[in-house]
Amino acid sequence: MYKYILEAAGNINWMAVMSLITFMSVFLISALLILKKDKRHISHMSQMPLENDSSNF
């Protein structure tokens, strides 16, 4: 049944192309933002869960 619905919808290859473009753009933007972050900030954020800070309680 779904096969006939998809055949009646026509050429839907543009949906696959648009989803690939969307995924790649989100991936590339997030990778660029991560690479542009300051290394000290990343190091500080990675050590936060391990710090023993009693001032928060």
Secondary structure by P-SEA (a helix, b strand, c coil): caaaaaaaaccaaaaaaaaaaaaaaaaaaaaaaaaaccaaaaaaaaacccccccccc
